[in-house]
Amino acid sequence: MVMLRCVSGGCPWRIYTLCSWIHVLTSFLILTSLFIAINGALKVYFSFLLYDKTIFLNPILAAFFIMYAVYGLNKLTDLREDAINTPERAKLIKKIAVLFKYSLLFSFILSLLLVFSVNVITLPILLFPLFSGIIYSLRVSPNLPRLKDITAVKNTIVALAWGVLSTLLPAICLVEKECMHIMALFYFFFLKSFINSTVFDVRDIEGDTISGVRTIPVVFGRQRTKKLLIILNSTFIPWLAFSYLAGFFHHHLVVLIFTIAYGYWYILHFCKEELKIGKSLDLFVDGEWIPVVLLCLPFR
């Protein structure tokens, strides 16, 4: 009877409508770089937690706005590849191109204002991802390839940008800093970002092959890429043991173990042969930092 009243009252229709709205919202966030910017801010927040120090809001917001600007710029320069790899994204960006460009400019200016309110020394750190994005995306000369077209260089630049921002932006805000602690955190965020960017290249094999972009998966194939990523992710095990013995991350040991196990899962899943990868990759790889931060809450 309860089920009948629910059906006659339109309950399933409301659930369907809600799910549709959630799907539309999630798609918009992913396609416009807002989703990765949110997770970039969560990554900086997580970095503050791993330092076991006071959390400052302005650097976290600055990270959100600068990453939205950087990844938005990349979407504008990658329209040709995206027309093949992610046509839905290319179609949306073309449709809102003017508004999208203004939002990127506004986001960049706001990130500068936020970082100036913290410490002017943080400015080079904040601008590092932007300069990396420009160097990575643009062709300086018709006779020279873009850095993103050179195997593994793109992934290294992306990893450096995330590593510098996630590690040094919180470190500048803190009075007491240990060099070894900073280096341990940098290794974590650098390698995580390298692995994640390579997993995204697996999705883009077809478009990158047609465009002549020699990414790691294009050169080595899915299976060899999977083996490489498994080996890289496995280095987090001795890293975590060393960090724990050095007195770091004791409050977040369980969370870091989760990130290692989670890394194995999405590498094995998204590197499967013939797997058609859609927005689930963005949700589970870029969105990794949502469950990570939620797992940290009981330890706050």
Backbone torsions as a table, in degrees:
resi	resn	phi	psi	omega
1	MET	NA	-41.0	179.3
2	VAL	-62.3	-41.6	-179.5
3	MET	-65.5	-39.1	179.8
4	LEU	-65.1	-42.8	179.2
5	ARG	-64.6	-36.0	179.7
6	CYS	-65.4	-42.5	180.0
7	VAL	-67.4	-46.5	-178.3
8	SER	-66.7	-26.7	179.1
9	GLY	-84.7	-0.5	176.5
10	GLY	85.2	17.1	-178.6
11	CYS	-59.1	-48.3	178.2
12	PRO	-59.7	-36.2	179.7
13	TRP	-64.8	-39.8	178.4
14	ARG	-64.8	-40.8	178.3
15	ILE	-63.2	-42.8	178.7
16	TYR	-62.3	-43.5	179.5
17	THR	-63.0	-43.1	178.4
18	LEU	-61.6	-44.1	178.7
19	CYS	-62.7	-38.0	178.7
20	SER	-63.8	-43.6	178.9
21	TRP	-65.1	-39.7	178.1
22	ILE	-63.1	-41.8	178.9
23	HIS	-62.8	-44.9	-179.9
24	VAL	-62.9	-45.4	-179.3
25	LEU	-63.9	-45.6	179.7
26	THR	-62.0	-43.0	178.9
27	SER	-61.4	-43.5	-179.7
28	PHE	-63.3	-44.0	-179.9
29	LEU	-61.6	-41.7	-178.9
30	ILE	-70.2	-46.2	-174.2
31	LEU	-68.7	-27.3	-176.8
32	THR	-100.0	6.3	179.5
33	SER	77.6	1.1	177.7
34	LEU	-65.6	-35.5	-178.3
35	PHE	-65.5	-45.4	-179.4
36	ILE	-70.1	-30.1	177.1
37	ALA	-67.6	-40.9	176.5
38	ILE	-60.4	-45.4	-179.3
39	ASN	-71.7	-27.1	173.0
40	GLY	-64.6	-40.6	176.7
41	ALA	-65.3	-39.8	177.7
42	LEU	-65.4	-33.1	178.2
43	LYS	-64.7	-42.8	177.2
44	VAL	-66.0	-38.9	176.4
45	TYR	-60.7	-44.8	178.3
46	PHE	-62.1	-36.5	177.5
47	SER	-62.9	-42.4	174.7
48	PHE	-56.7	-43.0	-179.9
49	LEU	-62.8	-39.2	-178.6
50	LEU	-71.3	-21.5	173.3
51	TYR	-79.4	-13.4	-179.2
52	ASP	57.8	38.6	-179.7
53	LYS	-125.9	-175.6	178.6
54	THR	-62.7	142.9	179.0
55	ILE	-97.6	129.2	178.1
56	PHE	-106.9	130.6	-174.4
57	LEU	-75.5	-41.6	-174.2
58	ASN	-59.2	-42.4	176.6
59	PRO	-63.4	-33.7	178.9
60	ILE	-66.8	-43.8	177.0
61	LEU	-66.1	-39.3	178.8
62	ALA	-61.8	-39.1	177.6
63	ALA	-62.8	-40.4	178.2
64	PHE	-59.4	-50.4	-174.4
65	PHE	-70.1	-37.7	-179.6
66	ILE	-70.8	-36.2	179.5
67	MET	-72.2	-32.6	174.3
68	TYR	-63.2	-42.2	-179.8
69	ALA	-66.5	-44.4	-176.7
70	VAL	-66.2	-49.0	-177.9
71	TYR	-72.8	-27.9	174.1
72	GLY	-66.2	-41.9	176.2
73	LEU	-60.1	-41.9	179.2
74	ASN	-62.6	-36.5	178.6
75	LYS	-67.4	-32.6	177.7
76	LEU	-70.1	-37.4	-178.0
77	THR	-82.8	-14.1	-175.9
78	ASP	-106.5	21.1	-175.9
79	LEU	-60.4	-34.4	-179.1
80	ARG	-64.6	-49.8	179.4
81	GLU	-66.3	-39.1	-177.8
82	ASP	-66.9	-27.0	178.1
83	ALA	-61.5	-23.8	178.7
84	ILE	-99.1	-48.7	-174.8
85	ASN	-75.0	-47.8	-178.0
86	THR	-136.1	74.4	-176.1
87	PRO	-59.5	-29.7	179.0
88	GLU	-63.0	-40.2	179.3
89	ARG	-69.2	-44.5	-179.8
90	ALA	-61.2	-40.5	179.6
91	LYS	-63.9	-43.9	-179.3
92	LEU	-66.3	-45.1	-178.4
93	ILE	-62.5	-40.2	177.1
94	LYS	-64.2	-37.4	-177.5
95	LYS	-67.3	-37.5	-176.5
96	ILE	-111.8	27.5	-170.5
97	ALA	-54.1	-48.1	-176.3
98	VAL	-65.0	-50.7	178.6
99	LEU	-61.9	-38.4	-179.3
100	PHE	-63.4	-42.4	179.5
101	LYS	-63.8	-42.4	178.9
102	TYR	-65.7	-37.4	179.4
103	SER	-65.4	-35.4	177.7
104	LEU	-66.8	-41.7	178.5
105	LEU	-64.2	-45.6	178.7
106	PHE	-61.3	-41.9	-179.5
107	SER	-63.5	-41.3	179.4
108	PHE	-63.8	-46.6	-179.6
109	ILE	-62.7	-42.3	-179.0
110	LEU	-65.4	-36.3	178.5
111	SER	-64.3	-38.0	178.4
112	LEU	-65.6	-43.3	179.2
113	LEU	-61.6	-41.4	-179.7
114	LEU	-65.9	-40.9	-176.9
115	VAL	-73.0	-32.6	176.4
116	PHE	-65.3	-30.8	179.6
117	SER	-72.5	-15.8	179.3
118	VAL	-93.4	-63.6	-176.4
119	ASN	-169.2	128.6	-177.5
120	VAL	-63.3	-23.0	179.2
121	ILE	-64.9	-24.5	-179.5
122	THR	-74.9	-10.5	-176.8
123	LEU	-59.4	-49.3	178.4
124	PRO	-59.3	-35.4	179.2
125	ILE	-66.3	-42.6	180.0
126	LEU	-66.5	-37.8	-176.5
127	LEU	-79.9	-14.8	-178.3
128	PHE	-57.4	-46.9	177.7
129	PRO	-62.4	-34.1	180.0
130	LEU	-67.1	-48.4	178.4
131	PHE	-63.3	-38.4	177.1
132	SER	-62.7	-41.7	179.4
133	GLY	-64.1	-38.9	179.4
134	ILE	-67.4	-49.4	179.7
135	ILE	-60.8	-38.9	-176.3
136	TYR	-71.1	-33.8	-170.9
137	SER	-97.3	-32.6	-170.2
138	LEU	-94.8	151.1	176.6
139	ARG	-96.1	114.6	-177.3
140	VAL	-70.2	-39.2	-179.1
141	SER	-140.5	145.5	177.4
142	PRO	-60.5	-22.1	-177.8
143	ASN	-89.8	-6.3	-178.2
144	LEU	-117.7	141.9	177.8
145	PRO	-75.6	154.7	170.1
146	ARG	-67.1	152.1	179.0
147	LEU	-60.8	-32.6	-179.8
148	LYS	-67.7	-15.2	179.0
149	ASP	-87.1	-6.9	-179.3
150	ILE	-96.2	130.6	-175.2
151	THR	-54.1	127.1	174.8
152	ALA	73.6	-17.1	-180.0
153	VAL	-66.8	-42.7	178.6
154	LYS	-57.4	-48.1	-177.9
155	ASN	-63.2	-37.4	178.7
156	THR	-66.2	-42.2	-180.0
157	ILE	-66.1	-44.2	177.6
158	VAL	-59.8	-44.8	-179.5
159	ALA	-65.3	-38.8	177.0
160	LEU	-63.3	-43.2	-179.4
161	ALA	-60.5	-47.7	179.5
162	TRP	-68.5	-38.9	-179.7
163	GLY	-63.6	-45.5	179.0
164	VAL	-63.9	-48.4	-177.2
165	LEU	-64.5	-49.2	-174.5
166	SER	-68.6	-32.9	-175.7
167	THR	-90.5	-47.9	-171.0
168	LEU	-85.3	-29.2	179.6
169	LEU	-61.2	-47.2	174.2
170	PRO	-67.6	-35.7	-176.3
171	ALA	-62.2	-38.9	-179.7
172	ILE	-62.8	-31.7	-177.5
173	CYS	-78.1	-12.1	-174.9
174	LEU	-100.6	144.2	-178.4
175	VAL	-77.9	-49.1	-178.7
176	GLU	-96.9	122.2	-178.4
177	LYS	-137.5	135.3	173.8
178	GLU	-104.4	131.5	-178.5
179	CYS	-59.1	-42.5	-178.9
180	MET	-65.5	-36.6	177.7
181	HIS	-63.3	-44.9	179.4
182	ILE	-63.0	-44.0	-179.6
183	MET	-63.8	-39.3	178.5
184	ALA	-63.8	-42.9	178.6
185	LEU	-66.6	-40.6	179.9
186	PHE	-61.1	-42.8	178.7
187	TYR	-59.1	-43.3	-178.6
188	PHE	-61.4	-53.2	-176.0
189	PHE	-71.7	-35.2	177.9
190	PHE	-62.7	-51.7	-175.3
191	LEU	-69.6	-37.7	176.0
192	LYS	-57.2	-45.1	-177.8
193	SER	-69.3	-36.4	177.2
194	PHE	-63.1	-46.6	179.2
195	ILE	-61.6	-47.5	-176.2
196	ASN	-64.1	-43.0	179.8
197	SER	-64.9	-32.9	177.8
198	THR	-70.4	-37.0	176.0
199	VAL	-61.4	-39.2	177.2
200	PHE	-65.5	-33.1	176.7
201	ASP	-64.8	-27.6	176.3
202	VAL	-62.3	-42.2	178.4
203	ARG	-63.8	-31.9	-172.5
204	ASP	-96.5	17.2	-176.3
205	ILE	-55.2	-46.6	-175.3
206	GLU	-62.2	-52.0	-178.4
207	GLY	-66.0	-38.3	179.9
208	ASP	-67.9	-35.8	177.9
209	THR	-64.8	-45.0	179.4
210	ILE	-64.8	-38.0	-177.3
211	SER	-82.8	-6.3	179.5
212	GLY	80.5	18.8	179.3
213	VAL	-88.4	116.1	-173.7
214	ARG	-92.0	76.0	177.2
215	THR	-77.2	172.1	179.4
216	ILE	-58.6	-48.1	177.9
217	PRO	-64.3	-33.2	178.7
218	VAL	-65.8	-42.3	-177.2
219	VAL	-76.1	-43.7	-171.9
220	PHE	-103.6	-13.9	-177.6
221	GLY	85.0	167.7	-175.1
222	ARG	-65.1	-46.2	-172.8
223	GLN	-66.5	-44.5	178.2
224	ARG	-67.7	-35.9	176.6
225	THR	-63.2	-41.7	178.3
226	LYS	-60.3	-45.5	-179.9
227	LYS	-62.0	-41.4	178.5
228	LEU	-61.3	-46.2	-178.0
229	LEU	-66.9	-35.9	176.6
230	ILE	-62.5	-43.0	178.9
231	ILE	-63.2	-45.5	179.9
232	LEU	-62.7	-43.5	-179.9
233	ASN	-65.3	-31.4	-179.7
234	SER	-68.5	-22.6	178.5
235	THR	-67.6	-14.7	177.0
236	PHE	-69.6	-20.3	-179.1
237	ILE	-68.6	-54.5	174.9
238	PRO	-65.1	-32.6	177.1
239	TRP	-59.8	-44.5	-178.5
240	LEU	-68.1	-39.7	178.3
241	ALA	-62.5	-45.4	178.0
242	PHE	-61.8	-45.5	-178.4
243	SER	-62.7	-41.2	-179.6
244	TYR	-64.8	-43.6	179.2
245	LEU	-66.6	-27.5	178.3
246	ALA	-80.2	-5.2	177.1
247	GLY	94.8	14.2	-178.3
248	PHE	-100.6	151.0	167.2
249	PHE	62.8	22.5	-178.2
250	HIS	-59.6	-35.8	-177.6
251	HIS	-75.9	-15.0	-174.2
252	HIS	-126.4	27.7	-179.2
253	LEU	-61.1	-44.5	-179.0
254	VAL	-62.6	-40.0	-179.2
255	VAL	-65.8	-41.6	-180.0
256	LEU	-68.7	-35.6	173.9
257	ILE	-61.8	-40.3	177.1
258	PHE	-60.1	-43.4	-178.6
259	THR	-62.9	-36.2	178.9
260	ILE	-68.0	-48.0	179.4
261	ALA	-63.2	-40.6	179.4
262	TYR	-63.6	-37.7	177.6
263	GLY	-61.9	-43.6	176.5
264	TYR	-58.3	-41.9	-176.6
265	TRP	-62.7	-50.9	-174.0
266	TYR	-75.4	-23.9	173.0
267	ILE	-65.5	-49.1	-179.7
268	LEU	-64.4	-37.6	-176.7
269	HIS	-73.7	-50.4	-172.0
270	PHE	-83.5	-5.7	175.9
271	CYS	-99.4	10.2	177.0
272	LYS	-64.0	142.2	177.4
273	GLU	-64.2	139.0	175.0
274	GLU	64.3	11.5	177.6
275	LEU	-74.7	126.2	176.7
276	LYS	-84.7	112.0	-173.6
277	ILE	-102.6	125.5	177.4
278	GLY	-112.4	-139.0	-177.9
279	LYS	-73.7	-7.5	177.0
280	SER	-61.6	-30.0	178.0
281	LEU	-62.8	-45.6	178.4
282	ASP	-62.1	-43.2	-177.2
283	LEU	-63.6	-43.8	-172.3
284	PHE	-91.7	-23.5	-179.7
285	VAL	-98.5	-59.2	174.2
286	ASP	-61.1	-35.2	-177.4
287	GLY	-81.8	8.5	-179.6
288	GLU	-56.3	-32.8	-171.8
289	TRP	-77.5	-12.5	175.0
290	ILE	-68.0	-55.6	176.9
291	PRO	-64.8	-31.3	179.3
292	VAL	-61.3	-48.6	-179.6
293	VAL	-67.2	-38.6	177.9
294	LEU	-62.4	-37.8	178.0
295	LEU	-67.3	-24.3	-179.6
296	CYS	-75.8	-23.1	-173.6
297	LEU	-55.7	-42.5	179.4
298	PRO	-64.5	-18.5	-177.2
299	PHE	-96.5	1.7	179.7
300	ARG	-79.2	NA	NA
